[in-house]
Each structure stands twice: as C-alpha cells, then as structure tokens.
Amino acid sequence: MAFWKKLLGNDSPKPVDYYQEGKDLFTAGKFHEALTSFRLALKASPGDVIVLQEIAMCYTRIGMTEEAAKTYRHVLQKDPVASGAHYGLAFILMRGERSEEAIPHLEAFLAHPPRGADAGPHVEHARSTLAQLRGEMYDSSTEPPL
C-alpha cells in the first residue's frame, strides 16, 4: 500500500523531529550541526527550556561560553529550579574563575537534582565540587543514594 501512495504522490513526508536530530548530532560530537537542529526545534517550540539547555550545552562544547552562560541565565529566568541550567552555569562560572558565584548554582542543582540512571555522576560531581569550593572534605559514603 505504501508503494502505491508513493507512486501516486499520496504519501506525505513525515515532519522532521529537530530536537531528536539535535540530540543524535550532539551525541555524535557534531556540535555545530546539533546547534542548528536545536535552533529549528526552538522555532517549533519557542521558549522551551529543555531545548534552550541543549543549545547552551552546544555553545559550551564549541567554546562559546558567554553565549552558553547567557542562555542558561535565560532558562533560569523562565524556570528558576531548572537543575541542568544551574549545573551548566556553575561550571562555566568556575572556568571563568568566578567560583564564589558558582556556589549558589551548585546548591540549587543539589536542592532539585535530576532523576534517572545517568544523573548520578553529575550529582556526585556537583557534591564533591561544592565541598571543595567550601573547603570541606567530601565523603560520598555519607550521602543518601539517588
């Protein structure tokens, strides 16, 4: 049946899922291409904080840290508890030798940590980094499981 629809021109093309395309490109290390796809996804869903965070991660990977920071701050204006934005912004601030400004973002990230199997290493990293910034010793065995 599909063959006849294609032959007769009745088979309409499926719309492109630009968000998924961007995720796939990001995973493949094609950050510029992923950025383009995420921008197209943002046109389809203006202001989407998930897409904006993906854009910020692309900016970070291609070295546009000021744009990444600006995008993370924009996300936080829309959703003050967006854990991914707090996490990303904290580490950008630390790279810019603004560690004191990173502390509240790490605290906010840990106050509302993401859930899921892949979240554990990020939560551990945030906990140990925060302890280091505070000059404390960090013992992961005393932390509650995720």
SULRAGI-V303449 format. One record per backbone hydrogen bond with DSSP energy under -1.0 kcal/mol. CO is the residue of the C=O (numbers start at 1). NH is the residue of the N-H. E is the energy in kcal/mol with one decimal. If there is no record, write none. Layout:
co=CO nh=NH e=E
co=CO nh=NH e=E
This chain:
co=1 nh=5 e=-1.9
co=2 nh=6 e=-2.4
co=3 nh=7 e=-2.6
co=4 nh=8 e=-2.6
co=5 nh=10 e=-2.6
co=5 nh=11 e=-1.1
co=16 nh=18 e=-1.2
co=17 nh=21 e=-2.5
co=18 nh=22 e=-2.5
co=19 nh=23 e=-2.3
co=20 nh=24 e=-2.6
co=21 nh=25 e=-2.5
co=22 nh=26 e=-2.6
co=23 nh=27 e=-2.5
co=24 nh=28 e=-1.6
co=25 nh=30 e=-2.8
co=26 nh=29 e=-1.8
co=29 nh=31 e=-1.2
co=30 nh=34 e=-2.4
co=31 nh=35 e=-2.3
co=32 nh=36 e=-1.7
co=33 nh=37 e=-2.1
co=34 nh=38 e=-2.9
co=35 nh=39 e=-2.2
co=36 nh=40 e=-1.9
co=37 nh=41 e=-2.3
co=38 nh=42 e=-2.2
co=39 nh=43 e=-1.5
co=40 nh=44 e=-1.4
co=41 nh=45 e=-1.3
co=45 nh=48 e=-1.8
co=48 nh=52 e=-2.4
co=49 nh=53 e=-2.0
co=50 nh=54 e=-1.7
co=51 nh=55 e=-2.3
co=52 nh=56 e=-2.3
co=53 nh=57 e=-2.1
co=54 nh=58 e=-2.1
co=55 nh=59 e=-2.6
co=56 nh=60 e=-2.3
co=57 nh=61 e=-2.3
co=58 nh=62 e=-1.9
co=59 nh=64 e=-2.8
co=60 nh=63 e=-1.3
co=63 nh=65 e=-1.2
co=64 nh=68 e=-2.2
co=65 nh=69 e=-2.8
co=66 nh=70 e=-2.4
co=67 nh=71 e=-2.3
co=68 nh=72 e=-2.8
co=69 nh=73 e=-2.5
co=70 nh=74 e=-1.9
co=71 nh=75 e=-2.2
co=72 nh=76 e=-2.3
co=73 nh=77 e=-1.6
co=74 nh=78 e=-1.5
co=75 nh=79 e=-3.0
co=79 nh=82 e=-2.1
co=82 nh=86 e=-2.0
co=83 nh=87 e=-2.5
co=84 nh=88 e=-2.6
co=85 nh=89 e=-2.5
co=86 nh=90 e=-2.3
co=87 nh=91 e=-1.8
co=88 nh=92 e=-1.7
co=89 nh=93 e=-2.6
co=90 nh=94 e=-2.0
co=91 nh=95 e=-1.8
co=92 nh=96 e=-1.5
co=93 nh=98 e=-2.7
co=94 nh=97 e=-1.8
co=99 nh=103 e=-1.3
co=102 nh=106 e=-2.2
co=103 nh=107 e=-2.5
co=104 nh=108 e=-2.2
co=105 nh=109 e=-2.3
co=106 nh=110 e=-2.5
co=107 nh=111 e=-1.7
co=108 nh=112 e=-1.2
co=116 nh=119 e=-1.2
co=119 nh=123 e=-2.3
co=120 nh=124 e=-2.7
co=121 nh=125 e=-2.3
co=122 nh=126 e=-2.5
co=123 nh=127 e=-2.6
co=124 nh=128 e=-2.7
co=125 nh=129 e=-2.4
co=126 nh=130 e=-2.6
co=127 nh=131 e=-2.3
co=128 nh=132 e=-2.2
co=129 nh=133 e=-2.6
co=130 nh=134 e=-1.9
co=131 nh=136 e=-3.3
co=132 nh=135 e=-1.0
co=139 nh=142 e=-1.7
